[in-house]
Amino acid sequence: MVKVERVQTGVRIERNVLKVLKALAEYLDLSLGDLVEGIALHAFEGKAPFSPETLAKIEQLKDVYGLTLTAADAHALDETR
């Protein structure tokens, strides 16, 4: 195991993205923080973070929680208040 220092942060995130991430973390038996760290570390190395099986589960969760956003939407979101 690698020793790390974690910090508490307040991150704003789209509601349905968060719902899918939380459900996926539960499905994978991870904390939300561990899931986000894993996704980021894979992305930093240009590697895909999910297996085909996990991607299929993500599609199911997106349907359940009404997540229709895609990567193409990532830099074109307008927040409602």
PyMOL commands that set and color helices and strands:
alter all, ss='L'
color gray80, all
select helices_A, chain A and resi 15-27+32-44+52-65+71-73
alter helices_A, ss='H'
color red, helices_A
deselect
rebuild
show_as cartoon
